[in-house]
């Protein structure tokens, strides 16, 4: 009885107390592995092609969410997965601190980051599962802005503040490059540990799955898989989510390298402090404002009416980096203005894809697993172009590379214009004429 009362009290907790921190804890490992690591390895002397290729592989566990989610739908509780993965990731970041001084630090650090990626992917599935099961469609729309904002608020800390701190420790405290990045990895470990303890106390408690025979569980896992591919319009939806972020996948690894590369190499020549302040902090604040604004925008007009405007806001601003490559501005105010504009559009448009997956693909008996299926393909659409981006940018140069990026946005516009909706904006299945 007491246990049921405690669970009831926890479920009454205002989502504002746990939605921001859950999505912040999702963002920190992802940003650290896929953006901050790019800057770190660049500082430590690794070449651009190796950085882009190998750090893109770190996205693979996020593309394997369907495999993880099949097991998670049957075993354990979402709250335990969230808390335990946060604590495990904290330990792994701590191990990176000791790996960085090693002669073969690149391979050892990548291996540890791969383990963090698996933990982070599992955390994402469980966190999204809590979000979907605890909040109705209207509340999901209301908090989607906060969800996206705090997911990427991790950029302010990691890709902004911590990158800035790494540069400051080298220039002002006379630490070596290795020592400065050891400090950064230690800070990440401490943050995730503290968040894990906090979530143990505040997250809504969900009921564990009923135990059954291995055969029953296997049948249920198969049903989860089959039911996903029987959804209406599912193949169109999968192509849509793959293309929505394809151009972003090309620029994700290259933009940090482009901004830090010397002017004579076609880059902008930013220091770590400038990069952390302008790209990591100002840009991410603009992202947060854009994502929160988009949440209320969609809540007022409905996703179907505004989806095309959201895909435009997401993709067109990548032209900023093409302009940077052509003119190579050196005034920090001009660079900051361009990045802020690009990130505002990025945040505004990202909400559209998140809500589409939640409201058009995930609904049904297995929400957590089906949302993870969709999310995995979205990450695959970022990972695959990211793996070739280093080779492509080295082959054709930054100017031509960003022209290719703009061409790569066109398929996203076309499929969004014609995309059909299965559910209306109230979450009800649309009626079709037979």
Backbone torsions as a table, in degrees:
resi	resn	phi	psi	omega
1	UNK	NA	-48.0	-179.5
2	UNK	-61.4	-38.2	179.6
3	UNK	-64.1	-40.0	179.0
4	UNK	-66.3	-37.2	178.9
5	UNK	-66.5	-39.5	179.1
6	UNK	-64.8	-41.2	178.7
7	UNK	-63.8	-39.3	179.4
8	UNK	-64.0	-40.0	179.8
9	UNK	-66.1	-40.5	-179.1
10	UNK	-64.3	-36.8	-177.7
11	UNK	-69.1	-18.6	-179.8
12	UNK	-86.4	-4.5	179.5
13	UNK	-62.8	133.3	178.4
14	UNK	-57.5	132.5	-178.9
15	UNK	-56.5	-23.2	-179.4
16	UNK	-63.6	-20.6	-179.7
17	UNK	-80.0	-18.8	-178.4
18	UNK	-129.6	-25.2	179.2
19	UNK	-59.3	-49.0	-179.2
20	UNK	-61.1	-43.1	-175.8
21	UNK	-73.1	-35.0	177.1
22	UNK	-61.9	-45.0	-177.1
23	UNK	-78.6	-24.4	170.5
24	UNK	-64.9	-42.8	179.3
25	UNK	-68.5	-24.9	171.7
26	UNK	-70.5	-41.9	-173.3
27	UNK	-72.2	-36.6	-173.5
28	UNK	-59.8	-50.8	177.6
29	UNK	-63.8	-41.4	-178.1
30	UNK	-63.3	-46.2	-180.0
31	UNK	-66.9	-40.8	-179.9
32	UNK	-63.0	-40.2	-176.9
33	UNK	-78.6	-35.8	-170.4
34	UNK	-104.3	-14.0	176.6
35	UNK	-123.2	-53.9	-177.9
36	UNK	-63.2	-38.1	179.6
37	UNK	-62.3	-30.9	177.9
38	UNK	-61.9	-46.2	178.9
39	UNK	-67.1	-42.2	-178.8
40	UNK	-61.6	-49.5	-178.8
41	UNK	-66.7	-32.8	175.1
42	UNK	-61.9	-44.9	178.2
43	UNK	-63.1	-33.7	-176.4
44	UNK	-86.9	5.8	169.7
45	UNK	94.8	12.1	178.4
46	UNK	-81.0	143.5	-176.9
47	UNK	-75.4	159.0	-174.2
48	UNK	-59.7	-43.6	-177.9
49	UNK	-63.0	-42.5	179.2
50	UNK	-66.2	-39.8	179.9
51	UNK	-62.4	-50.7	-176.6
52	UNK	-63.9	-42.1	-176.8
53	UNK	-68.2	-52.6	-172.9
54	UNK	-75.6	-34.7	177.0
55	UNK	-72.8	-23.9	173.4
56	UNK	-66.4	-34.3	177.4
57	UNK	-61.3	-24.7	-179.9
58	UNK	-66.2	-14.7	175.7
59	UNK	-79.4	-13.2	-174.5
60	UNK	-55.4	-46.3	179.3
61	UNK	-57.8	-31.5	176.3
62	UNK	-71.5	-20.2	175.3
63	UNK	-89.2	-7.8	178.1
64	UNK	-102.1	16.0	-179.3
65	UNK	-54.3	-37.1	179.5
66	UNK	-56.8	-39.5	-180.0
67	UNK	-65.6	-45.9	179.2
68	UNK	-64.9	-41.5	-174.1
69	UNK	-68.3	-29.9	178.3
70	UNK	-59.2	-42.4	178.2
71	UNK	-72.1	-41.1	-176.5
72	UNK	-67.0	-28.0	177.4
73	UNK	-66.4	-23.0	-174.0
74	UNK	-105.0	-33.6	-174.5
75	UNK	-118.6	140.9	171.5
76	UNK	78.6	-177.2	179.1
77	UNK	-119.8	154.5	-178.6
78	UNK	-62.7	-40.5	-178.0
79	UNK	-61.7	-44.1	-179.3
80	UNK	-65.1	-39.2	177.7
81	UNK	-61.7	-43.3	-179.5
82	UNK	-61.0	-51.0	-175.1
83	UNK	-67.0	-47.8	-175.8
84	UNK	-65.4	-39.5	179.9
85	UNK	-68.3	-33.5	175.8
86	UNK	-63.7	-41.6	179.9
87	UNK	-70.4	-38.5	177.7
88	UNK	-64.1	-44.1	179.1
89	UNK	-62.5	-35.8	177.6
90	UNK	-60.6	-43.9	178.8
91	UNK	-63.5	-41.8	-178.0
92	UNK	-67.0	-39.1	174.4
93	UNK	-61.8	-37.2	176.6
94	UNK	-62.4	-36.6	178.6
95	UNK	-68.6	-31.5	177.1
96	UNK	-61.6	-33.8	177.9
97	UNK	-53.6	-41.4	-178.5
98	UNK	-82.9	-17.8	-178.1
99	UNK	-82.1	-30.7	-172.7
100	UNK	-59.8	-34.3	179.1
101	UNK	-77.1	-7.3	-176.2
102	UNK	-70.0	151.2	178.6
103	UNK	-58.8	-39.1	179.3
104	UNK	-102.4	43.8	-174.7
105	UNK	-58.3	-33.1	-174.7
106	UNK	-62.9	-48.8	-178.9
107	UNK	-70.4	-40.0	-180.0
108	UNK	-66.6	-43.7	180.0
109	UNK	-65.3	-40.4	177.0
110	UNK	-61.4	-39.1	178.6
111	UNK	-63.6	-44.9	178.1
112	UNK	-65.0	-38.9	177.5
113	UNK	-66.2	-33.2	175.3
114	UNK	-62.6	-40.0	176.7
115	UNK	-66.0	-39.6	176.4
116	UNK	-63.0	-37.5	179.9
117	UNK	-63.0	-40.6	177.3
118	UNK	-63.6	-45.1	177.6
119	UNK	-62.4	-43.3	-179.6
120	UNK	-65.6	-37.8	177.5
121	UNK	-63.4	-44.2	177.3
122	UNK	-61.2	-41.7	178.1
123	UNK	-60.2	-42.4	-178.8
124	UNK	-61.5	-43.6	-179.1
125	UNK	-60.5	-47.6	-178.1
126	UNK	-67.3	-40.7	179.6
127	UNK	-64.2	-43.7	176.3
128	UNK	-64.8	-35.5	178.8
129	UNK	-62.5	-41.5	176.2
130	UNK	-63.8	-42.7	-179.5
131	UNK	-60.5	-43.7	-177.8
132	UNK	-72.2	-38.5	-175.2
133	UNK	-81.4	-27.5	-176.2
134	UNK	-90.7	-22.1	-173.7
135	UNK	-118.4	139.5	175.3
136	UNK	-79.2	176.4	-173.7
137	UNK	-60.3	-42.7	-179.6
138	UNK	-63.7	-43.3	-179.8
139	UNK	-69.0	-34.8	175.4
140	UNK	-58.9	-43.8	178.7
141	UNK	-64.0	-40.6	-178.0
142	UNK	-64.3	-39.3	-176.8
143	UNK	-95.6	0.3	-179.1
144	UNK	-62.6	-34.3	177.3
145	UNK	-65.1	-44.5	178.0
146	UNK	-66.6	-37.5	178.1
147	UNK	-58.4	-55.8	-179.6
148	UNK	-65.2	-35.5	-177.9
149	UNK	-64.7	-47.2	-176.3
150	UNK	-79.3	-24.9	171.5
151	UNK	-58.6	-40.6	-178.7
152	UNK	-98.0	-6.4	171.0
153	UNK	-61.4	-25.4	173.9
154	UNK	-57.1	-27.4	176.7
155	UNK	-65.0	-35.9	179.5
156	UNK	-61.2	-43.1	179.5
157	UNK	-75.6	-53.1	-171.8
158	UNK	-77.6	-62.0	-175.9
159	UNK	-78.5	-11.8	177.5
160	UNK	-106.0	-78.5	-174.1
161	UNK	-61.9	-43.2	-176.1
162	UNK	-73.4	-35.3	175.1
163	UNK	-66.8	-41.9	175.2
164	UNK	-58.0	-45.6	-178.9
165	UNK	-62.7	-38.6	178.7
166	UNK	-59.9	-43.8	178.0
167	UNK	-67.3	-40.0	-179.8
168	UNK	-65.5	-39.9	179.8
169	UNK	-63.0	-34.7	179.0
170	UNK	-73.2	-46.2	-173.6
171	UNK	-78.8	-39.1	-172.4
172	UNK	-102.1	-28.6	-177.1
173	UNK	-106.1	1.0	176.4
174	UNK	59.5	29.0	172.6
175	UNK	-78.3	154.0	173.0
176	UNK	-72.5	165.9	177.8
177	UNK	-58.9	-43.1	179.6
178	UNK	-62.6	-45.0	-179.4
179	UNK	-63.1	-38.9	-179.1
180	UNK	-64.8	-41.8	-179.5
181	UNK	-75.0	-26.0	170.5
182	UNK	-61.6	-41.0	178.2
183	UNK	-62.0	-42.2	-179.4
184	UNK	-63.6	-44.6	179.8
185	UNK	-64.7	-35.2	177.5
186	UNK	-65.4	-40.8	178.5
187	UNK	-61.9	-42.7	177.4
188	UNK	-59.0	-41.1	-179.9
189	UNK	-62.3	-45.1	-178.4
190	UNK	-64.4	-43.1	-178.8
191	UNK	-61.0	-47.7	-178.7
192	UNK	-65.5	-34.9	176.9
193	UNK	-63.5	-45.4	-179.2
194	UNK	-66.2	-39.8	178.3
195	UNK	-64.7	-38.4	178.0
196	UNK	-60.8	-43.4	177.5
197	UNK	-63.4	-41.9	179.6
198	UNK	-62.2	-43.9	-178.4
199	UNK	-68.5	-27.7	175.9
200	UNK	-59.8	-27.4	-177.2
201	UNK	-94.3	-33.6	-168.3
202	UNK	-108.0	-18.4	-176.6
203	UNK	-67.9	142.6	172.8
204	UNK	-57.9	139.9	-179.2
205	UNK	-93.4	121.1	178.1
206	UNK	-99.9	159.1	-178.3
207	UNK	-81.1	139.5	176.4
208	UNK	-69.6	154.7	177.2
209	UNK	-64.7	144.1	176.7
210	UNK	-66.6	138.3	179.5
211	UNK	-74.3	153.4	178.7
212	UNK	-159.1	-175.7	-179.5
213	UNK	-71.4	161.3	178.5
214	UNK	-60.4	-37.5	-179.8
215	UNK	-63.2	-43.3	179.0
216	UNK	-61.6	-42.6	-178.7
217	UNK	-66.9	-38.6	178.5
218	UNK	-64.3	-40.6	178.3
219	UNK	-64.5	-38.3	179.0
220	UNK	-67.1	-40.6	178.0
221	UNK	-61.9	-41.3	178.6
222	UNK	-65.6	-38.2	178.7
223	UNK	-63.6	-39.5	177.2
224	UNK	-59.0	-45.5	-177.9
225	UNK	-66.1	-49.1	-176.7
226	UNK	-65.7	-41.4	-177.1
227	UNK	-63.7	-29.3	179.0
228	UNK	-64.4	-45.8	-176.1
229	UNK	-81.6	-1.1	172.6
230	UNK	-96.0	-2.1	179.0
231	UNK	-64.7	148.1	179.4
232	UNK	-64.9	137.0	177.7
233	UNK	62.3	16.5	-170.2
234	UNK	-60.4	-37.9	-177.2
235	UNK	-70.6	-35.9	174.5
236	UNK	-64.8	-42.6	-179.7
237	UNK	-62.8	-38.1	-179.5
238	UNK	-67.1	-40.2	176.2
239	UNK	-64.8	-39.5	-179.8
240	UNK	-59.8	-50.4	-176.6
241	UNK	-71.1	-26.1	176.0
242	UNK	-67.9	-41.8	-175.4
243	UNK	-80.3	-26.9	-174.3
244	UNK	-55.6	-40.8	-175.9
245	UNK	-110.2	12.5	-175.4
246	UNK	-60.4	-46.4	-179.8
247	UNK	-64.9	-36.3	176.3
248	UNK	-61.5	-37.1	177.9
249	UNK	-59.3	-35.2	177.6
250	UNK	-68.0	-40.0	-173.9
251	UNK	-88.2	-18.5	-170.5
252	UNK	-55.3	-47.3	-178.0
253	UNK	-83.8	-28.5	-171.9
254	UNK	-82.5	-35.4	-177.8
255	UNK	-57.8	-48.5	177.4
256	UNK	-58.9	-40.1	178.8
257	UNK	-67.6	-39.6	177.6
258	UNK	-62.9	-44.1	-178.8
259	UNK	-67.4	-31.0	-178.5
260	UNK	-90.5	-23.1	-178.4
261	UNK	-63.7	151.4	-179.1
262	UNK	-65.5	154.2	-178.7
263	UNK	-60.2	-39.8	-179.3
264	UNK	-65.9	-16.3	176.1
265	UNK	-96.4	7.3	179.9
266	UNK	93.3	1.1	-178.7
267	UNK	-91.4	-165.9	-178.9
268	UNK	-104.4	-25.8	174.7
269	UNK	81.3	32.2	179.1
270	UNK	-75.6	144.9	170.3
271	UNK	-80.1	170.7	177.4
272	UNK	-60.4	-39.1	179.3
273	UNK	-64.0	-45.5	178.7
274	UNK	-65.0	-42.7	178.4
275	UNK	-60.6	-49.4	-178.3
276	UNK	-62.2	-38.1	-178.1
277	UNK	-74.3	-48.6	-172.6
278	UNK	-82.2	-55.3	-175.5
279	UNK	-79.5	-47.1	-175.0
280	UNK	-78.0	-31.9	-175.6
281	UNK	-104.1	-63.2	-179.5
282	UNK	-58.5	-43.6	-179.6
283	UNK	-61.9	-42.3	-177.5
284	UNK	-72.5	-34.8	174.3
285	UNK	-60.4	-41.1	176.8
286	UNK	-63.4	-38.4	176.8
287	UNK	-60.2	-45.5	-178.3
288	UNK	-61.3	-45.8	178.9
289	UNK	-61.6	-42.3	179.3
290	UNK	-64.6	-42.4	-177.5
291	UNK	-70.5	-39.3	177.6
292	UNK	-66.3	-42.2	178.0
293	UNK	-61.4	-41.5	-179.4
294	UNK	-66.1	-34.4	178.0
295	UNK	-59.0	-45.7	178.5
296	UNK	-72.5	-33.2	177.4
297	UNK	-61.3	-48.0	179.3
298	UNK	-68.6	-39.7	-179.5
299	UNK	-61.0	-32.5	-177.7
300	UNK	-82.1	-42.9	-172.6
301	UNK	-102.5	-16.9	-178.2
302	UNK	92.7	143.0	-174.0
303	UNK	-64.2	-39.8	-176.5
304	UNK	-60.4	-39.4	-177.0
305	UNK	-72.4	-28.1	-170.2
306	UNK	-112.1	-0.3	-173.0
307	UNK	-60.1	-40.8	-178.3
308	UNK	-65.9	-38.8	177.6
309	UNK	-64.5	-31.5	179.8
310	UNK	-71.2	-40.0	179.2
311	UNK	-68.5	-31.9	175.0
312	UNK	-66.1	-45.6	179.3
313	UNK	-62.6	-29.4	-178.1
314	UNK	-76.5	-41.7	-169.0
315	UNK	-98.8	-38.2	-174.8
316	UNK	-60.8	-38.8	-178.0
317	UNK	-64.0	-9.5	174.4
318	UNK	-61.5	-15.4	176.9
319	UNK	-61.8	-20.7	177.6
320	UNK	-55.6	-42.9	-176.4
321	UNK	-73.5	-26.8	172.7
322	UNK	-65.8	-43.5	177.2
323	UNK	-63.6	-39.6	176.9
324	UNK	-60.9	-42.7	-177.7
325	UNK	-66.8	-33.2	-179.1
326	UNK	-75.0	-47.3	-171.7
327	UNK	-99.9	-15.8	-179.5
328	UNK	42.6	62.2	-179.2
329	UNK	-64.2	145.3	179.1
330	UNK	-112.3	-11.6	176.1
331	UNK	-74.2	122.0	-175.5
332	UNK	-63.4	-28.2	179.2
333	UNK	-68.0	-39.7	178.7
334	UNK	-66.8	-43.7	178.7
335	UNK	-61.8	-43.9	-178.9
336	UNK	-63.9	-41.9	-179.5
337	UNK	-62.1	-43.5	179.1
338	UNK	-64.0	-44.7	-179.2
339	UNK	-66.6	-40.4	178.1
340	UNK	-61.2	-42.9	178.9
341	UNK	-64.6	-42.3	179.6
342	UNK	-64.9	-43.1	-178.1
343	UNK	-70.5	-32.7	176.0
344	UNK	-61.4	-47.0	178.2
345	UNK	-64.2	-38.2	177.9
346	UNK	-59.3	-48.6	179.8
347	UNK	-65.8	-41.5	-179.5
348	UNK	-62.5	-45.3	-176.5
349	UNK	-76.6	-28.1	-177.5
350	UNK	-63.3	-33.2	179.9
351	UNK	-59.5	-35.5	-178.9
352	UNK	-60.9	-44.0	-179.9
353	UNK	-68.8	-41.6	179.5
354	UNK	-59.9	-48.0	-179.1
355	UNK	-68.4	-35.2	178.8
356	UNK	-61.2	-43.7	179.8
357	UNK	-67.1	-38.2	-179.6
358	UNK	-70.8	-38.9	-170.1
359	UNK	-100.1	-20.2	-178.4
360	UNK	-111.7	-25.4	-176.9
361	UNK	-108.3	-43.0	-173.5
362	UNK	-71.9	-33.4	-173.1
363	UNK	-52.7	139.4	-179.1
364	UNK	140.0	-168.3	-174.8
365	UNK	-67.1	-35.2	-175.2
366	UNK	-114.9	65.0	-175.3
367	UNK	-57.9	-48.6	-175.4
368	UNK	-60.5	-48.0	-178.2
369	UNK	-67.4	-40.9	-176.9
370	UNK	-71.7	-35.0	173.7
371	UNK	-65.3	-38.5	178.5
372	UNK	-64.8	-37.9	176.2
373	UNK	-56.9	-49.6	-178.4
374	UNK	-63.9	-43.3	-178.0
375	UNK	-64.6	-33.5	-179.5
376	UNK	-65.8	-41.7	178.8
377	UNK	-68.3	-35.6	176.0
378	UNK	-58.3	-44.8	179.6
379	UNK	-68.8	-32.0	175.9
380	UNK	-64.5	-34.9	177.3
381	UNK	-67.8	-17.3	174.1
382	UNK	-94.2	-40.0	-175.9
383	UNK	-65.1	-49.0	-173.9
384	UNK	-62.6	-50.0	176.6
385	UNK	-65.8	-29.3	177.7
386	UNK	-63.5	-35.1	-179.1
387	UNK	-65.5	-31.8	-178.8
388	UNK	-96.4	-8.7	-173.2
389	UNK	-63.0	-37.9	179.8
390	UNK	-65.5	-43.3	177.7
391	UNK	-64.8	-42.3	-177.6
392	UNK	-66.2	-44.4	-178.8
393	UNK	-66.8	-36.3	176.5
394	UNK	-67.6	-33.8	-176.8
395	UNK	-72.7	-45.0	-171.6
396	UNK	-108.7	-10.1	-177.5
397	UNK	87.6	161.6	-174.3
398	UNK	-63.0	-40.1	-177.2
399	UNK	-61.0	-54.0	-178.7
400	UNK	-66.6	-33.3	179.0
401	UNK	-59.1	-46.2	-177.9
402	UNK	-72.5	-23.2	170.9
403	UNK	-65.6	-44.5	177.0
404	UNK	-60.1	-36.4	178.4
405	UNK	-60.7	-44.9	-179.1
406	UNK	-65.8	-36.7	176.1
407	UNK	-63.7	-35.8	-177.8
408	UNK	-69.5	-12.0	177.8
409	UNK	-80.8	-19.9	-172.7
410	UNK	-59.9	-46.1	178.8
411	UNK	-58.2	-32.9	178.8
412	UNK	-64.9	-39.9	177.5
413	UNK	-63.5	-43.8	-175.7
414	UNK	-65.3	-47.3	-176.4
415	UNK	-71.2	-31.5	178.8
416	UNK	-66.9	-37.3	-178.9
417	UNK	-61.5	-34.1	-174.7
418	UNK	-105.3	4.1	-172.6
419	UNK	-65.6	129.7	177.3
420	UNK	-85.2	155.9	178.4
421	UNK	-111.3	135.0	176.2
422	UNK	-86.9	-37.5	-177.1
423	UNK	-117.5	146.9	176.0
424	UNK	-81.3	-178.5	-173.2
425	UNK	-73.1	-8.0	174.8
426	UNK	-91.1	-2.6	179.9
427	UNK	92.1	2.5	179.8
428	UNK	-90.3	145.9	178.8
429	UNK	-67.2	132.1	-179.0
430	UNK	-71.8	141.9	176.8
431	UNK	-80.8	141.2	179.1
432	UNK	-121.9	148.7	179.0
433	UNK	-80.2	134.2	178.9
434	UNK	-90.7	NA	NA
